[in-house]
Amino acid sequence: MIRKLVGFLLLNICVTLASAQGAKPATAKPTLPDIYLITIDTLRADHVRCYGATNVDTPALDSLAQDGIRFSQAFTPSPITNTSHTTILTGLLPSVHGVTDFGIPLASTHTTWAEFLKQKKYKTAAFIGAVILDAKTLAPGLDRGFDFFDYFPATPPSKSRWGRVERRGGDVIEHAEKWLSTNRLGPHFVWAHLYDPHDPYEAPAPFSEKYKDRPYDGEVAYADSVVGGFIGYLKKAGLYQDSIVIVVGDHGEGLGEHGEETHGIFLYDSTTHVPLIVKPARSTGGPKVVEAQVRTIDLLPTILELVGIPIPSQLNGESLKSYLTGKGENDRVAIGETDYPLRFGWAPLRSIRTQGRKYIESPKSEFYDLKQDPGERKNLFANGGPELDNLKQVLTETRNKIGDAPHAENAALPDPKDKIEEQNLLHRAMLASDDNRINDARVSLEEVLKLDAKSPTALRQLGELELQTEHHQKAAEYLKRSLDVRPDDPTAAYELGQALEKSGDFAGARDALEKSLKSLPGQLPARILLGNVYLALKDVKAAQDQFEAATLVDSNSTEAQIGLARSVLASGNSSDAIAQLQALAKAQPDDPAVFEALAEAYKAAGKQAEYEKAIEHANALRKKSAA
Ligand SMILES: [Zn+2]
């Protein structure tokens, strides 16, 4: 109340002064600044020149730091893309926003950065560089509040990873510039995500040449050049000076430190220390460096304060406005969380970093003196001591406060430190599969099984790989072994159903699919396959039940309609089946499966001429769709 009154008085004085000097009319509304948020994926702070790197050129980031505030000690709570970006865009810790793995929808109760800015009538747009942040597939809810969200195409333009799973930074920015040039009226909030430094490291020339022996740095230098291009565009368009520009890394990269090649599993500084540069609107006073420890959860509250939106008390971060103006710069407690190890059956980690110390809670906990040991190599946990006790206590209190209760069963899981070699191999296998290098993937996965014969992830992925290459019996063996370790995995059970169906074991396929659907009932393809398996088993009633259930999942499913008609046919009523399929053929004139089913029905009815015509038509459609 008092603050409001003071604000009111100040405003009056200013208005009076302005009028007296014949300046802007008193009725002019203050304009809100454009906000450009650039997140650079997988960017380690110490691989940026203004953060001390000596052999990577990052002139754009260095010059942005000259125009604003460089936070030398900024930390992400999460070392993995979807989670860390959701944290930036909601101001919430991972355990609070709940997006702790790919594909988990962001609950509508959590307001996003873009939604907040819509309250101030911002024009909002998001440009993503990787399909893992696509709100239509792997990041549901992340598009909330955006007038425009640059989704990936539903049908990929080619088999290459470019355009299918990743866009080059240059393309991301080109799309953003195009949007800005057709949406002139602001204020604007634009989020651009540059995925380039994420592996595989494949920078374009000349960076690929210049950094031939350090391909990660080549990607960093390339991403920097893209930032430089965008800032050049903003300057040319007259948008730079009055806008807020933020560049932040979503997390770092292990690069082999602590045995971690990439990121996601550990909470060491190699993957949690990120660059953060903020150029305020109408910046004056030259460059400034803030040495205090801050967090990416602080970004959203900062923006809210800067544009005059009240900061909701449930946000986990706090505004950095006083840091921007140099009026207050205390170290903030940085919490780290990763549930990503759970995906592989290993224990999740929590950490707390403050005043030069870090405590990592895990089955084999760690404690580091970061001043003496910035590389976190000497674990002092066994020594104990009051500093460790204090960090433990603050971490426990924080977890209680945010409702991040430890799960007792996690304590029995393997410590990720003992599993990192497996994780590196699994990751290599994933990249190899993405690139269709099937043999490389197989070799890496078999290596994992040498380290842990019961790795459910490796077993399942080997099963998937053999399924894909049509070694159905081998696939079934791996998938059965995977299910022995993790019996409740609906995907492995569905895939086992596919492998058994292909190898003609219909009873086995039925059991696997029933099991899969019991734990995850909404799977349409599994439902339809089970219907077909029941038809193969001559259990018409059960088949019909499955196809009917499939139409409840998706009433437009052509496959479910075909299945229903085939059940009618299997019950001996060929004329009804023909009528149903003829109607379906009218609605779906380009679907060869409809005409194949129709041919089957004609054949059963003894209509040879119609049968041949339908088969011919189905073959022509198949040829057409293959072309
Ligand atoms: Zn990332």
Residues whose N, C-alpha, C, O or C-beta is under 5 A from the ligand:
A	BS01	ZN	D41 T42 I80 T81 D250
